[in-house]
Amino acid sequence: MKARILVVDDDEALAEMIGIVLRNDGFDPVFCADGGQALEVFRSSKPDLVLLDLMLPGIDGIEVCRQIRGESDVPIVMLTAKSDTSDVVRGLESGADDYVPKPFKPAELVARVRARLRPGDQKAPETLRIADVTIDVAGHVVSRNSERISLTPLEFDLLVALARKPWQVFTRELLLEQVWGYRHAADTRLVNVHVQRLRSKIERDPEAPEVVLTVRGVGYKAGS
Amino acid sequence: MVSATKQVPEPADGPPGTAPETAARLDRPETAGPADGQPEAAATEAAAPEGQAAPSSPRGQTPLFRARIWTRRARIVTARVARLVRTGASRILPATRYLLRAVHRRWRRSLQFRTVLTTLMLAIGSFAVVGAYLSNQIANNLFQERLAQAESETRYNVKQVQDTFDGAQVTDQSSVITLVYDTLNAVEGRGSVIQRRYVFEAMPEQTKPRNRWVESRASDQLTISVIPPELRKAVQDSGKDQFWASTEFPVGTEDRPGIAVGNKVTFNGTVYELYLIYDLNTAQKTLDEIQNVLLAGAAALALMIGAVAWYVTRNVVSPVSHAAVVSEKLAAGQLQERMVVKGEDEVARLGASFNHMAASLQEQITQLATLSQMQQRFVSDVSHELRTPLTTVRMAAEVLYDARDDFDPINKRSAELLYNQVERFQSLLADLLEISRFDAGVAMLDAEPTDIVQLVSHVIEGVAPVAAEYGSEVTLNAPAGSIIVEMDDRRIDRILRNLVLNALEHGEGRPVNISVAANDTAVAVAVRDHGIGMTAAEAARVFDRFWRADPARARTTGGSGLGLSIATEDTKLHNGWLQAWGEKGRGSNFRLTLPLRQGDTITRSPLQLEPADVGPAGAVRERTMLLLETAVTEARSAPSGPDATKEQP
């Protein structure tokens, strides 16, 4: 089955070009040129992934990202023309899983899309624990005291990666490779922002984390 | 210290002058006296040790006893000060030094303090001058008054004594002695207080000593020694004239200042010197009191003047210091700060023009800030507007490029050219936007503690394909396995990638050596190639925008010409140094030095800029470098630096 990808971009030429590339690689692209209609199109097309331009007429990309994230865990990849820290971080904080800075190469875009579409259903039954949090890997469920915690697939992958090797300290680069699928050094702010988002969901007190611990100057590790 | 002065011009005839005559004569020098003025009196005092009864101003005596008192006071004060200094020097000295330094600091920093202190000093100085003059005048007058009284009294008494003696019946010695003594005692005056003391002495070298029934006699315990020899000589040498001199005589245990007035009396053919001594103690006491009052008055006045000066300067200075405070706030960026303007005086004008200046400054700065914001907006907009179509073009070019094998040779080559030039255009645009971000001042440092050795390893891994293309080997010399540096890893990665790519491009296929070393405050990464190198002039320009060592040389890696400029800006953002060394035909060395912690200053780089494998003599001559920060002293000492790490061969 072809994965359906919603491309939200106001630049028709670019959208068409992205469509050509995606179709060429066996995806099924759906288009939307207006931020105001993005949520409607999202609901009707039920895509497996959203490619979202940050600068949109109508509602801007960050707001669209927040709306989609409000009702779905579907992976969101931003297309950014700005590599300024604030914009990228704002986009990631509003719920995007990853971003591709313009101008990108077709291969880069496809690699990011594929990485986010990695099927998670082939995982063997496995139950992991960090602190007082239980992770059912196959069932894709995270719970504390039998209370379910809702995580996006990316956050889930991040938590599982840490939980599988609780003795290991993960550098940001290692996490980028394992969770995001980057083969070369990428923007470590991806890790920082998503660790913050993950903490805000699973920690009792995000200011004093017990599940995902920071190892200063190195990276992160699972709590005991 | 005594000068006897001849009282009056001596008349040629022998007989003693009558009382009215004497009084008249007395008056003359008195009235003539003041015209002589003060300086002459001082001169008399200075000349006094010569001791001759030279005729001069009759008021020479006045400063004498006062000077004596002052000398005594000064001696006491000196002794006290000396004792204080001796006992407490070690303890007081640091405190004094601290106090002096504090006063000096106040003096430099406070206009008000300086003005008040200066006013006080000047006031005290003026009071000292005026006070000295006044007390001198008063002392003089007191003395003159007493002197006039003493002279007239003496004349009268001497006449009395002489009359008594002249009319005496000389019978036997004892009655004569009684007569003389009674006469002399009468001179002392009646009442419990002695009005004048006398010293009665037979003139030496008398022809008829056997007729001298009365030798000498004096009041109290006085002896002839209290009479200054100059006075005696003057009295002895003259005829019947009256002379005077200042003296000191003992009463009880103390020495009192006095005036001795001398004349001759004859008794029974024997000539005697008769000196009458008048006590100046009461005059001295009055003088002392007056001086005390003057001193107290001066002190009170000085304090009042100080207070007035403080008040007045406060009124003048407080607007000025207000202005200083306001301008400091303005300088600190609080552009809305203004001075309070009251009235229409000079201070108000200052305030008004200051406010005017501040307003125009604020306007200009706001305008600049708006311009800067517009510039930033523009850069940001251009970034977006250019990148979106460029993305489309790039993707299209890549699709064509990927399918080029299906094209005929012309179209295939076109697709390749399109693809390569779009890539180049893209990197040029990226660099331009990066530079304009630095120019707009919006580049922010996102520093975190990171291992720089690991980062260098990543860079080497990243450039491995390029290195293989050039056939160069990239080696790493990092004795310390890990060095944690507070840095923005994206920017440092960009700098190092740029340096290594440059080294590969100009390395002629020879090895490129990378060294990493740290000291207490800084870490250095040196990238050394052994390729074509560069001259001094080239090394000086290597960080300039769009500069090329050799315009004719093909740019194979497709650099934009902005790489090293961006690296420079990135380094500046870290407060680091980026320096280049080169020698034609012997390669070049680029050294990046960063502070270990942001906010630290680099004192010296852990690595030397000039490679150790280059001969020192030639190297010094050919050595070239560019200093980005104020690293002149460090760079000069770098070649012989003790902590310089020797590079790999």
Interface residues (C-beta under 8 A of the other chain):
Chain A: D11 A13 L14 M17 I18 I20 V21 N24 M55 A81 K82 D84 T85 K102 P103 F104 K105 P106 A107 L109 E173 H184 A185 D187 T188 R216 G217
Chain B: S380 S383 H384 R387 T388 P389 L390 T391 T392 V393 R394 M395 A396 E398 V399 Q426 V442 M444 D446 P449 T450 D451 H458 G462 I484 D489 R490 D493
